Amino acid sequence: MRILYLGFDINGVGGIATYSRYQIRALRELGHALTVVSVNKTDKRIVDIGVDRHFAFGDKYRATATLLAYVMRHRRAFDMVVVNHVFLAGFGYALKFAAGLPYVINVYNIDILTRLPAMRERAFANADLVIADCQYTIDRLPQFHGRVPPTALLYDPVDVGFFRPIAKGEARVAVAERFGLDLAGKFIAVTVASLLLPPNKGHRQTIEAMAKLADPRLLYLIVGGGPDRDDIAAHAAAHGVSGQVKLLGLVPQETLPFLYSAADVAVLVSRGGPGWGEAVPLGLIEASACSTAFICGNEDGSVEAIDPARPSGVAIAPLDIGALAEKLAAFAAAPERAHAMGRNGKDVVDAVFAFEQFRRRQGEHLAPLVARAAGPAQKRSA
């Protein structure tokens, strides 16, 4: 099947970009021929996965006209369209109207759990398939949209060959050397996430919980870059824990398994509700793949990372500083509990979130569309 894959910042940073790259890899491994087009809002490119065309976003109206002209000019080269964001759904709708191509939209709760402008709503409603990365999002779509197309669940995947457990001692030596840190005797919490605005990853709650505990063993490693960095640093200073909070910035991808494995617990507590929330955060399932327990919020898709039969983490009300402090203290007092949860997490990732599972489910979700599009595709190529 000849698929046009259209997305924002496919070579860039952040969860949507990472999800897109995994999806492109899966589609290629499933035997589809992809033309990958990236609309770039940023010039940050961290991974080269074979993008065929780059378009600068720049002015929204000019970018829309340029991209629409491109896809319409090449419409006979495609049998199906996949877009990585509902904001691009209109291009799938245009190709369906002009050339009869089915189109698939990937949606994320912070953008889709809201009312859309009329034309974007029409493009969403006429999609042949909507893929969401958590059940939380799927369950809430009818609250915001009059017509919901067929939906499918496709969790963010993890490359378990890359994100793997590393012996804690070895990992701590590597992290200490790379970042110039003294990790001896420390209980380490880590958050790996973009430092975006509005803030919703739990950095401030974690800082406040540490201040409440006043335990010098606690060390908080913050990995990621973004516009919230300076305010997070100021928040740590205001609460008297600057010496226990290390903002490491953006780090090379190969460093992440060492950071997760060096930590005693990963923390990412996000608020839910319209305009807020996470699916299943990569920073939690990547930590689980490295056998590290986590603390998450209980208002969004984060809880889907926890299998009740083999718990890999704990969920709290995201703004409850006392509960977060209590969980951090409990893990610090009973490291064997954290280790057991970490081992559970590795098992859950292998069974549910591994890339191989993602690729298989991607194929299953697209199979009806592929079969339906095969006939018209043969006529177009005849």
N, C-alpha and C positions, 0 to 999 in steps of 0.2 A: 504494500500500500504506500502511495506517495503522499507524505504528510507535510503540510506547512506547519512548522512550530514557531509561533510568534509570541515573544515575551519581552518584558522589561528587564534590562540590565542582566542578561543571562550570564555574562562573565563576571558579574559583580559580587558584592558581599550581601549577607542577609539570608533569612530563611527561605524567601520565595526564590531567590536566585539558586540556592543550593538544591531546593526541591526540583526546580526546572532542570538542572543539570543531571540529577538522578533520573528524571523522567525521560530526558533525551537519550541518556545511555540505555535505559530499559527499552525504549522504542526501537533503538538501533539493534540491540541484541535480540529483539523479537523479530527482526528481519525487515522492518519497515525502512523505506528510503526517505530520509528527512531533509527538508530545506529549512534551516534554522535562521530566523531573522530576529535581531535584538534591537529594541528601541532603548537607547541609552540615556537615562537621566543623569548619570554620573560617569566619569571617565575612569573609575576604579575597576580594574579587571584583574582578578586574582587567579582565574583558572581559564585555560583555553580548551574548549570542548568542541571546536569546529563550528563556529558560527559562520554562516554563509554571507550574510549581509548585516552591517551595522547602520542604523539610522540615529543621528543625534536628535534628542527630544526637542531641545531649544524651545521655540514658540509652538504652543500646543496646536494651533490651527494649521500652521505650515507643516508640522510633523504629520498631522492627520491627513492632509492632502497628499503629501509625498508618499506616505505609506499606502494609502488607498490606491493611488495610481500604480504603485508597484504590484500590489496583490492582484488588482484587476488585470493588469497587463500579463501576469503569469498564471492566471486562474486555471488554464487548461493543463498546467504542469502538476496540479495537485488533485488528490482524490478525497482528502479530508483535511480539516484544520484543527489544531489544538492551540489554545491561547493560555498563557500562564497567569492571566489576571482578568477579572470581569471588566476592567476599564478598557480592555482591548476586544471585548466581545463584539463590538460593532463591525469589526473587520470580518469575523466569522459569519455574522448575519449577512453582510454584503455579498460574500462569496456564496452563501447558500441561496440568496435571492437571484444572483446573476448566473451561477453555474451549477446549482443544485448540490453543492458540497455539504456534507454533514460537518458540524463543528462541536468541539468539546471545550468547556470552560473549566479551568481550575479556580476554585474559590477559597477564600480565607476569611475567617469570621469577622476580623476587624473591618473588612471592606464590604462584605456581602450581607452582614447582619445590620442592614440599614436600608432606608428607602433610596432607590436609585432615581436619577433623572429619567424622564419618560423614554427617551430613545435607548438609553442603556438598559432600562427595564425591559423594553421590547426585545433587545438583543439577548438578554439573559433568558427571558421566557421562551424564546424560540430555539434555544440550544438543544442539540440532540442528546447531550449528556453533560451533567455537571459533576465534577470530581471534587470532593472536599477531603481535607486532611485530618478531620476528626468527626466523630459522631455528634459532638456538641453542636457543630455548625449545621449539620444535616437536620437535626431535630428542631432547630430554630428558624430554618428558612421560611416556613409558612407564616411566621409572625410578621415578616417584612415584605413578602412578595405574593402577589395575587395568584400567579401561576408559577409552580416550581417544576422544571423539567425532570426527567429521570435522573436520579442521583446515585453516586457510588462513593464508597469510602476507600481512601488510599492513604494510609499513614505515611508520614515522612519516613524514609528509610535510613538505615545506617550501614555503612560499609564495614562489616565486622572483621574484615581482613586488615583494615587500617585502624579503626577504633577497637582496641584490644586491651586486655588487662596487662599492665606492666608491674612487676614487683615494686611495692611501695618504696623500698629503700633505693632501688635503682632509679625510680622516677623522681624521687626527691633530690637525689644527687644531681640529676640532669637539670631539674628546674632551678635548684639553688645556684648551680654554676652559670646557667644561661641568664638569669635575672639578678644575680648578685644578692641572693636572699639567705638569711640564716633560718633554716627550717627545723633546727634541733629542738625537740620537745614540743613542737607546735601542733595544735589541732587546726587543720586547714579546711576552710570553706571556700568554694570557688563558684563564680557565676560567669558563664560564657554566653554573651549576648551583645547585640549592638546597643550602644548607649543613645537611644533615640528619644525624641520628644513627641508626645507627652511621655514621661517616664512610666514604665509599667513592667519592670523586670524584678523589682524587689530589692534593688540596691540600698535604698534608704532604710527600708525596714530591717534589712540585715545589719546595717551599720548601727541602727538604734538598738537592736537586740544585743549586739556586742557591747555597746555602751552600758546597757542595763545589767549585763552579766559581769562586767569589769573583771574578766578573766584574762590575764596576760598571755595565756597559752593560745588564745584564739588569734588566727591570722586569716584575713579575708583577701583572696586574690580575685581581682576583677579583670576579665579578659574581654576586650572589644573596644571599638572606637565609636565616636559620634558626638553630637552636639551637647549631650548631657554630662560629658566628662568633668568639666570644671566645677559644675554644681555638685556633682557627687563628691569630688575632692573637698569642696567647701563644707559639705554636710558632715563628712568624716571629721574635719577640723572642728566644726562647731560642737560635735559630740565628744571631742577629746580622744578620738581613736585613730588619728592620722597614722600613727606608727604601726597600727595593726591592719591598715587597709592599703593594699598595693594595687594601683591601677597599672596594668601591664600593657594596655593598648592593644592594637591589632598584632597578632603573633603569627608566625608561619604555621601553616596547616599541620605540618609534621610535629609541631610542638604540643598540639592539643591532647593526644593520648597520654603524654607524660604529665600534663597539668591535671587532667582528670584522675589519673592513677595516683598522683601524689596527694590528692585531696582526700580528706576523710568524709566529706559530704559536699554535694553540689546543691546550690540554692537558686531557685527561680520561682518567686511567688508573684503571680500576676493577678490583677483584678479582672473579673468578668463583666458582662453586660454590654449593651450596645456601644460600639466604638472602642471597646476594650477587649482584652482577653487574648489568650493563646490557643493554638490547637494543642498538639503534643509537642512541647518545645524541644528543639534539637539538643539544647544544652542539658536536658534531662536524659534523653535516650542515648545520647553519645556517652554521657557519664555512666549510664547503666551498662553500656557495651564494654566499658573499662572496669566494670565491677565496683562502681562507686555508688553508694546510696544517695538519695536526694530528698529535699524538702520542696514541696510545690504548693501552689494555691489550690483552693477547692471550688472556685467559681467558674472555671472554664474547662477546656479540653485537657488541661494538664493531668487531671486525675486518671485519664485513660492510659497513662503510662504505668499505672499501678495495677497489677493483677492481684486481686484479693487472696487468691489461693497461694501465691508466693510473693508477698509484698516486697517491693524494691525501694520503697520510699514512703514518706508520710505527707499527708495533705493538711493544710491549715487554712483558716480564714486569712486572706492575704494582708489585711491591715492590722491583724492582731499581733502586736509586737511581743506581748507577753507569751503567746503561744510559740512564736518563733524562737524566742529566747529559751523557752522550756525545751523545745526539740533539740536545739543546738547543745544545750547543757546535757541532755539525756544521751545524745550520741557521744559527746566528749567523755561522759562518765562510763559508758559501756561500749567501747570500740568494737567489741566482738559482735554486738547487735548490728552496727553499721556494716561490718564485714559480711555478715550473713545476708543482709538486705542487698548488698552489692552483688553477691553471688547469685541471688534470685534474679536481680536485674539482668545479669548476663544471660541467664536462661530465657527470660521473657523477650529480650531483644532478639535472640537467635530464633525464637518461635514466631514472633509477631513483626518485628521491625527490621529484620535483616533485608538487605537489598534484594536478595534472591526471592523473598516473599513479595516484595514490592513489584518486582518484574513479573512474577507469575500473576499477581492480582491485576496489574495493568493490562496484561494480555487478556485476562478473563473479562474485564470491564469493556474493552474495546471490541471484543470478538463479534458481538451482534452488529455493531456499526461497520466493521470491516466486511462482514458477510453481506450486509445490505448495500454497501458502497461498491462492492466488487463488480456487479452487473453494469451500472452506469459507467464505472471506470473503464471497463472493457470497450464500451461503445465509444467513449471519448477518445480512446487510443486507436480505435479502428480506422 
